[in-house]
Amino acid sequence: MHVHDILAAATLERDAATPLFRQLYLHLKDAILDGRIAAGVRLPATRILCGLMGVSRQTVLAAYEQLMAEGYLQGTVGKGTFVSASLPAGAFADACAGDAAAAPMVRPLSARGELIAGGMARVLHHAGPLRAFRASMPGLDLFPFDVWRRLEARHWRHSTGSLGYGPGAGYAPLRELLCAYLKASRGVQCTPDQVVITSGSQQALYLLAQLLLAPGEAMWIESPGYQGAMAPFTVAGARVCPVPVDAEGMDVAYAARHYPNARLAFATPSHQLPLGVTMSLRRRLDLLRWAEANRAWIVEDDYDSEYRHTGPPLASLQSMDRAGCVIYVGTLSKVLFPALRLGYVVAPPALAAALARAKAVVDRHSPIVPQATLADFIAGGHFARHIRRTRDAYGERRQALLDALDARLGGRLRQGPSDAGLDVCVHFTEALDEETVAQHARDLGVDVRTLGYYTNPQASAACAIDPGLLLGFSAFTPDVIRAGVADLARAIERASV
């Protein structure tokens, strides 16, 4: 087909959002790449083409200039405009031959890529409008966004010193303030140099897994437990070893007996998800002794310890560590808001330095302005006031849930420990299928998670737990909670038929 015919057949949409010159550029580019206009062919002069296409000469000039800038065309004054002779003949002609809708070539991921891409496949993400009883969700209605906006705006107005690159470990004033806060509230023993700011606790776990575990090395993880923790260790090639959880927390004796050569243990001593139990002092000491004797690491995930409803927060496992084997991981998603994406790690000094360098490899550093805003939020006393306010509100919301469950479902549900955190674990006292109950609940507008979701797929029978649900209360007013329990009761009735 002659080049004039090819261009005459091109249709330009004059009402489209894409400018005419851009449409003409794309038509010419596609024709060159698929071989309809061959290398070395002379294109029509701009005056001829603008008449042929019914567009202005400026439109044609702009399209030609873009194609020249990208190397598709070359021109010489007085001789005309040609398709670049250096282009291979029909760059994509073979791929499209005989099938105008040929699918693009599918290139397989590497084995490591498959692990990364599939690592979070089992992890459920919050979606849709907020409904009772969405788990592990802070009460955004209680957050002082006006204060946060004012503090953040001040940094944008005076941001000349904070828009460059920063250290991988994070914003120094924030690390100092977090260090002081963790010492006072959790008994964490550290200096600011041991604190590394991460993009949420998820990134912290990913970096630690990459730094501390070689492919094939074993690590302990609670089952049931936080499913998002599985992915980083699996991606690192570690052998993930599920450990049962009972009323005293992770069964350290079981783990030491079945996986004695593990290099790392991931644990939630202060508040276990989803069962809500707290690791006993005996188990904590056993875990510390095992780690010291085996030169292993303990990653302590302390994700919502600010919220203890029956007394002050418990001291961290890290505060009991005398061998430098505990790595303390925290997040601000539960106490502030998840979209902030700020977490932190308190690590032994040598590991903290390596972690900061590894963090720089992934994303240089977490965004500076949110870190600086948070530092001001803490320094101005707003952080402490927010924790006090939400602790009081969550205590009221927790009690509303417990009372409503007793009133509407007493005898049909057994409540787990609820003295800490943002959720309550409940077990069925009769033979009910938890997935069926959950589906009926969703149909009635109630957002619940089954306890089976938190069980690791490769866990042994020793990790089995009674069927039930995890109910979040922190994001909902007492009225919403009572209405949600009424709907949950109807869902259980339907599942019982």
N, C-alpha and C positions, 0 to 999 in steps of 0.2 A: 504494500500500500504506500502511495506517495505521501511525503510528509505533509503536503497541503491537505490531502484527504484525511489524514490522521487528525490534524488539528481542527479541520472543519467539523469532524464528528464529535469533538469534545463539547460538552454542554456546560456552560457556566451559569450558575444559579445566582441571579442578580438580587434576590431577596435573602440570600443566606447570610449568616453572621460572618462567614469567612470572606475576607476581601477578595475582589476579582483577581488581583495580581497573584494572590496566594493560590487561588484555584487554578489559574493558568500555569503557575510554577509547578504545581503538583501533577497536572496532566502531562506536562513536558517531562518531568522527572520520571514518572511511571513509564512513559513510552520509551525513554532512553534505557531504563533499567531492564525492561522486559524485552528489549531488542526490536521493538517496532520502529524506532528511529535509531539507525546504526551509527557507530562511531565514525566520525569524519564527515557526516552529512551536514550540508549547509542548511541552516534554518532560514525561513522567510525574513526579509527585512522588516523592521519594526512597523513601517508605514503600511506594508502589505498585510502583516499579521493583524494589526489593529482593525483594518477593514474586514478581513476574513472573520474575525471573532466578534466584531461589533463592539469593541472596547476602545478606550482612549489609548493614545500612544504612550502616555505615562504608565499605564497599566502594563503594557508589553515591556517597556524599558525596565520597570521594577522587577518583573518576573525574570527577564534575561540577566539582570544584574545579580539577582540572588543565585541563579544557576551558575553564573560565572564564578561568584565568590565561593561556591561549594565544589567547583572543579568539573561540573558537567559540561560547560560550554567554554569556548575560547573564541576571542574575536580579534580581528585586525582591521584597523581603520582603512576603509576603501576596499576591503576584500569581503567583509561580511562576518556572520556569526556561525560557528560550526560546533557540532558535538565533539567533545574532546577526543582526539585520536588515541589517547592513552587508555581509554576505557576498554575493558574486555568486551568482546562482542556478545550482546545480550546477557548482561550480568546475571539476571534471574530467569532467563528464557527457558532453560531446561527444567527448572523447578515447576514452572507453570504450564509447560507444554501439554496440550491435550486436555487440560483441566483448569478452567479459569478460577475455580474455587478450591484449588489444591490446598490442603492443610499445611501449615508450616511444619518444618522438621521438628520432631520432638527429641530433645537432647536429654539423656538421663542425668539425674543428679549423681554426685559422688555418694559413696556409702555414708560418709559423714554428713553430706547434705541431706540425705534421706532422714537421718536421725534428727537433724536440726529442724527440718520442715515438719516432721511428724511428732516432734517432742511434746507439743501442747495439744495434740489431737483429742485427748480425753478430758482436757480441762474445760469446764463450762465457764462461759463469760457472761456477765450481766448484759441483758439485752431487753429492749422495750421499756415501757414506763415502769417507774418504781411501784412495786406492789408488795403488800405483806405476804410472806415473811422473808424477803430477800436477805440472804445470809451475809454476814461480815461486812455490812454496809454502814458507814457512820451516818449520823443524823445531820445531813447537809442543811436542814432548816435551822440548825443551831450555830452554824459557823458565822463569824462576824466578817462577812465578805466586804462590807463597807470599810472596815479597818484595813483589811488586806489590800483592797484597791487603792486606798490612800497611800499606804506604805509603798506599794509597787509603783504607783504613779510618780512618787518622789524619786525613785531610782531611775525611771525613764527620763524625768526632767533633768537629772544631774548624772547622766550615765556615761559621760566621756571616759571615766576611768574603769568602767565595768563592762565595756563592749568588746574588749580584746579577748585573747585566750587566757585561760587561768590554769592553775596547777591541777594535775590529775586527781589529787586527793580531795579537791573541793575548796570552797571559799573558806579561808582561814578563820574569819570571825565566827562563822557558823559552826565550824569544828570545835572551836573553843567553848562556845555556848552549849553545844550538845554534850561535850565532855563534862562540863559542870552540872548540867541537868541529870545526866546518867549517874554520876557519882551520888548526887543528892537523892534521887528517886529510886534507883535500882541497885545502888552499891557497887556499880561498875568501877573497877580500878583501871584508870587509863590517863594518858596525856593526850592533848590535841593531835600530836603526831601519830597517834594510833588510830585516829578516826579517818575513815575514807567515805566520802559522800558518793552514793551510787544512784542510778536511775531506778529507784525502787528496790525492794529486797530481792526481786526476781533477778535483776542484773548482778546483785551481790552474790547470789547462789551460783549463777553461771560462771562468774570470774573465779570464785573459790573452787568450783569443780574442776575448772581448767588448770588451775595452779597446783592443786593438791593431790589429784588422782591421776594415775596412769591408767591407760586402757586395761581392763581386766581386773583391776584392784577392787576389792569389796568395800562396800559402805553400808551402814545400818540406816534404815529409815522406818518411821512408825507406820503401822498399818492397823486400823485406818489412820489416815493422815492427810495433810495438805497435798493435793495432787500436783499442784504447780511446782513442788519441790522435786518431783520425780524427773522432770524434763532435763534440767541442767546436768544432773549426774548421769543420766542415760546418754545424753549427747556427748559427755566426756568419755564415754566408753566404759564407765564403771559398772561393776556387778552390783546391782541394787538388791539389797537383802532386807525384805520386810520383817519387821519385829513386832510381835503382839503388844497391845496396850491394855492394861487393866486399871483397876481403881488407884494404883500407885504410879501410873504412868508407864513409860517404856519399860518392857521386861528385860532389864539389862542381863540378868542371869541367862535367860533364853538366848539372847543375842551372842553372849560370850561363849556359850556352849555350841551353838550352831555355826557361828561365823567368827571364830577366834582370831583370824588374821586380818580382819577388816582394818582399813587405814583411816576411816572417818565415820563418825556417827552424827546424824542429823536429828536433833531433838527439840521439843517444845516444852521445857520443864515447867514454865509458869502457867501455861494454859494450853491444853492439848486440843487440837482441832481434828475431829468434830466432837469428841466425847466430853470435853470440858474438864477433864481431870487435871490435877496438879501432881507433878512428880514428887514422891515422898523424899524425905531427907536421906533415908537409907539408900534409895535408888540413885539419888544424886551423888552420894559418896561412892557408891559402887561404880558408877559411870566414870567419875573422875579417876578412881584408882585404875580402872581398866585402861583408860586413855594414857595415863602416865606410864603404866607398866608396858604397854605395847607401842609407845611413841606414836600414838594416833591422835587425830584431831577430833574435837567436838565442835559442831556448828550449832550454836544456841539461837534458835529463831524466837525472838521475843516480840511478836507482832502486835499484841494488844494489851500488854501488861499494865498500861495506865488505868485500865478499868477493872478494878477489883471492888465488888459491891458489898463485901462483908468485912472490910478492914483495909489497911494500907497495902500498896503493892508489895509483893514478896521480893526478897533479895534475889538477884540473878545468880545463875550457876557460875557465871564468870567471876562473881565476887568471892566465890569459894575456891577458885582455881589457884594453885600454888606452883603448878608445873608449866604454865604458859601454853596449855593445850586447848583452851576454849576460845572460840571466835564468836563474838557477839554480833548478831545481825538484827537490826531494827528497821521499821518502816514508819513513815509519816502518813501513809494512806488511811489508816484507821483512826488516827487522832485528828487529822486535818481533813483532807479529801483526796480520793484516789488519783484524780487527774494531775495532782501535783507531781507525781512520779519522783519522789525523793525518798531514798532510804540511806542507811549508813551501816558501816561495819566498824567494830572495834576489834583490832587484831594485835597480836604481839608485834613489837616494833619492826623486826626484820620482815615479817610477813606483810605488815601494813605498807611498807615501802614498795615491796614487790607488787602488792595489790594496786597501789596507785599507778604504777607503771603499766600494769595490765589494763587498768581502766582507761588509760590514755590511748592504748592500742584500739580499743573498741569505739570510743567516741570522744576522745581527748579529755572531756570533763562534762559533768552535768551543767545545764544552763545556769549562768551566773546570777541573773536578775532574780529568779525565784529563790535561789539560795540566800541572796542578800536580803530579799524581802522577809524570808523566814527568820533570818538573824535579827532583823529589826523587830519582828513579831515577838520573838522570844525575849529580846533585851527590853522591850517596852512593857513586859508583863502580860501581854495579851495571850501568850501560849498557856501560861499557868492558869489564868482566869478561864480560858476556854476549856481546859481539862476539868477544872472544878465544876463549871457549869454543865458540861456534858456528862460528867460522872453523876451529878445529881439527877439530871434528866433521864439518863439511861437506867438509873436505879428505879425511878418511877415507872419507866416503860417496862423494865424487866418484871417488876412486881405486878403490873397490869397483865402481862402475859401469863405469869404463873397463876394468878387468881382466876383468869378467864379459862385457862386449861383445867384447873380444878373444878370450876363451876360447870363447864360444858362437857368435859371429857374425863372427869375424874373416874378412875378405875379402868379406863380404856388406854391410857398412856402412862408410862412411867418416866418421870423426869430425871435427867442426869444432873450432874453438878452444874450449878448456875451462879456460883459466887464470883465469876470473873467473865470478862469478854463481852461480846456483842450478840451472842447467840445462845439458844438453849437446845440441847439435844434431848429428844424424846424417843422412847421405845414403845412399840405396841405390846399390850398385855394379852392380846388375842392373835390368832393366826390370820394375819393380813399380809397381802403382798404389797410391799412398799411402793413399787412402781405403779401399781394400780391406784393406790391412794393418791400418789403424787399427780397422776394424770387427771383424776377426778378433781383434785384441788386446783390444778391449772385451769381446767375447764370452768371452774367457778371464780377464776381470777385471783387465786392464791399462789404465790411463788414459793415453792419449797424445794429442798434438796433431800434426796434419800441418803441414808447412812451408807448404803452399799456403794454409792458413787465414790466415797472416800477410801474404799478398800483397794489396795494395789492388786492389779490383775494377776500377778504371779505369786500372791501371798498364799501361804499354806493354810490348812484347816485351823491351825493354832491361832490365826489372826481373825477368825470368824467372830462376828458380833451380832447381837439381836437386831432384827429389822426395826427401822424407825426413820425419823426425819430430823433435820436441823432447821430450826426456826430462828430467824434473825428478828430482833426487836428494836435495835437502837435507832433505826431510821424512821420509826413510826410513832405517832401519838397514841395515847391509850385508847381513844375512840376507834382508830383504825385497827389497832391490835384486837380489840374486842369483836369488831365486825369480822376480822380475818379468822378468828377462832371459831366464830359461828359458821363461817363457810367451810373451814376445815372439818368441823364436826359433821356437816352435811356430806363432805367428800368421804369421810370414814364410813358413814351410814351407807352410802352408795357402794363402797368397796366391800361392805359386809354382806351384801345381798347375794 
